[in-house]
Amino acid sequence: MSEQRILNFDPYLGGLLLFFVQAVRKRWLLLFGMTAATMVPAFLIASRLPPAYDAQAIVRGGRLDGAESINLQALVSQVNSLPFKQRVAQSMGIPDKAGRSPRLISSSLVARPEGADAMLISVRAADAQDVQHALAIIVRLLNEDREGIRASFFADINAQLAAIDANVSDLLQTRERVETLVKTMSESSSSDSDASALRAVWLLNLIQRNGERLAALRAERLALMARLGSWRTYPAALIDGAFVTPRQVSPRPIAAMFVVGGLTLLAGVLYALMRQSRPGSAVAGADTTLDRRESAPC
């Protein structure tokens, strides 16, 4: 008949718990004093730290004639690049405050895609107004970088519009002259009625073709104006920028106080456990009891 060994960890766990309670109970005053002695200075030091403000905003990428002026991923990479962050910091124009806001902006500016044609930008500065100013500068720099493409696009569209307007003006003047000629011919009598009739038919046909050309030019002009419409061509802009409210992210003295206090308490407990561990302690007794239980046959 095979022997079965029964493993019972209750005495071992009980010994560990007793060991922990004894170590803490003997030094509870020291642990409490160490924790309080570090929490109070941590609160006072954190309260005196300079503030920092953070804000997140959604920036919509610009479009030209319904198409993105630049790919969204490329736009996000540009905002996250170090040269762009340095340009934003240099454009702040705030030499006071020991340059703290520019440093915070350069280190905290982050962009990530948000939807199909927008990105979420997060930035931090030493003042709430500096945060809003930084967001406005980011949008301005993005538009400045695309200004060459936009200027070329608008120049091309405006040149086409000017050519169409010139053609429409010429056609209108031509129609007025032809209509005047038709009116003059109808008022005057001529001996050659057949020739007059042919000239009248030719002039009326000319007026009809003039009207068709005018209609085509006006339709072309409307199509060009639609390409400049605000729903197809627009610059980069903040979405709901008026509702972007910076929030203070530091200092947080209460959080700092509890973090420092928790770390101090943990270090104190570890120290108490190390001092409590010695030969003949409760753990050793628990191990001996466990060995006796394991060696007992079923």
Secondary structure, 3 states (H helix, E strand, C coil): CCCCCCCCCHHHHHHHHHHHHHHHHHCHHHHHHHHHHHHHHHHHHHHCCCCEEEEEEEEECCEECCEECCCHHHHHHHHHCHHHHHHHHHHCCCCCHHHHHHHHHHHHCEEEECCCCEEEEEEEECCHHHHHHHHHHHHHHHHHHCHHHHHHHHHHHHHHHHHHHHHHHHHHHHHHHHHHHHHHHHHCCCCCHHHHHHHHHHHHHHHHHHHHHHHHHHHHHHHHHHHCCCCCCECCEEECHHHCCCEEEECCHHHHHHHHHHHHHHHHHHHHHHHHCCCCCHHHHHHHHHHHHHHCCC
